[in-house]
Amino acid sequence: MEQKRIIAVVGATGAQGGGLVRRILSDSNSDFVARVLTRNTSSDRAKNLARLGARVVNADADDPASLEKAFEGAYGAYCVTFFWEHFSPEKELAHAAAMAKAAKRAGVQHVIWSTLEDTRKWVPLNDSRMPTLMGKYKVPHFDAKGEANQLFADLRVPTTFLLTSFYWDNLINFGMGPRKNPDGTWAFTLPMGDKKLPGIAAEDIGGCAYGIFKKGPEFIGKTVGIAGEHLTGAQMAAELSKALGREIRYNDVPPEVYRSSGFPGAEDLGNMFQFKRDFEPYFCGARDIKFSRSLNPELQTFEEWLGRNRDRIPLEGG
Ligand SMILES: NC(=O)c1ccc[n+]([C@@H]2O[C@H](COP(=O)([O-])OP(=O)(O)OC[C@H]3O[C@@H](n4cnc5c(N)ncnc54)[C@H](OP(=O)(O)O)[C@@H]3O)[C@@H](O)[C@H]2O)c1
């Protein structure tokens, strides 16, 4: 029997990497096996994946040697960074550099780098439409990922650059769900005007990544964008109303109001939504839904995702 090819998955206990590991594990005919990289092999999440059949190894992006070891013998690697753990674009760049070097050293044949746009190519730092943040970024958690593309390219790592989309799971985990107004009505806030936001079920990112690994060399050196659906704030509010059984209005606020919300990352996210709003044709065009479904036939629509997850959405103020 031919040996199965190993895919080393960074962030395997998290949303993106976890989706990929579960897709590999659930495909009994897969040519691949998943190697879970984690800082803590005895966490519940790591142990669950081990129980499902994945090999779990220690690796910390702060420790490049541990990444090199964890990539050894792997055919593929899924690389993602963790902005919301530290809020540092410089740290994301350092982690991406360590992953690119480790992949090069180990001779990994196919890397998927989970990236986003360097928005400074569209909105230079001297553009006053949105404030410059942390001295040299417009959307720090996007810009560093986009800047890091070059690290993989410079080392000639065989890479697919995967442009991801807004997780609908943010409505559960990121405090972006509907909120009750003082007058008892319900509102869903997004600073997107009447423009469409490409969104995706976080677990479907892993499903699309699996499709890319299966197709192999066809996507090496290419940039690939994915989304489950492109929806306006009003359309999302209408779907939320149906799923949650109460009227939820779309609360369209200007990006400057969103930026001043005061929660950690509000300015970064305010700039991010403004970028998506102001460059909608590009941003949606780079994330084709039919193409995403060709990679991942189980790709969910927002309605389907809500059907599975409505009970997990906290109703703030309710
Ligand atoms: N939220 C969104 O809408 C959205 C959309 C597109 C892209 N993103 C990007 O997605 C990225 C996060 O991915 P995610 O949502 O899949 O993550 P997540 O669910 O928050 O999980 C974080 C993962 O990172 C791992 N991790 C953290 N620090 C690490 C380190 N130093 N070394 C090795 N592993 C480490 C954790 O593993 P252990 O704890 O097991 O070590 C865990 O698996 C962020 O950079 C974010 O900007 C988010």
The ligand as an ORCA input file, in Angstrom:
! r2SCAN-3c Opt
* xyz 0 1
  N     -12.115     35.944     12.633
  C     -12.168     36.135     11.330
  O     -13.191     36.520     10.750
  C     -10.949     35.864     10.495
  C     -11.091     35.884      9.112
  C      -9.962     35.654      8.332
  C      -8.740     35.424      8.934
  N      -8.639     35.415     10.300
  C      -7.298     35.192     10.884
  O      -7.263     33.885     11.421
  C      -6.119     33.814     12.275
  C      -6.405     32.870     13.422
  O      -6.772     31.628     12.952
  P      -7.930     30.786     13.656
  O      -9.166     31.651     13.753
  O      -8.018     29.489     12.960
  O      -7.316     30.608     15.112
  P      -8.033     30.307     16.511
  O      -9.273     29.499     16.307
  O      -8.120     31.571     17.284
  O      -6.963     29.377     17.206
  C      -5.658     29.829     17.412
  C      -4.737     28.691     17.061
  O      -3.409     29.180     17.036
  C      -2.541     28.294     17.712
  N      -1.426     29.103     18.205
  C      -1.480     30.289     18.858
  N      -0.246     30.737     19.127
  C       0.617     29.814     18.629
  C       2.022     29.703     18.587
  N       2.823     30.633     19.147
  N       2.564     28.643     17.980
  C       1.790     27.672     17.440
  N       0.451     27.719     17.452
  C      -0.128     28.767     18.042
  C      -3.409     27.661     18.785
  O      -2.903     26.393     19.058
  P      -2.495     25.824     20.523
  O      -3.146     26.695     21.563
  O      -3.039     24.426     20.523
  O      -1.015     25.860     20.523
  C      -4.751     27.572     18.051
  O      -4.811     26.382     17.306
  C      -5.850     35.245     12.746
  O      -4.572     35.649     12.321
  C      -6.950     36.061     12.066
  O      -6.502     37.340     11.655
  C      -9.713     35.606     11.082
*
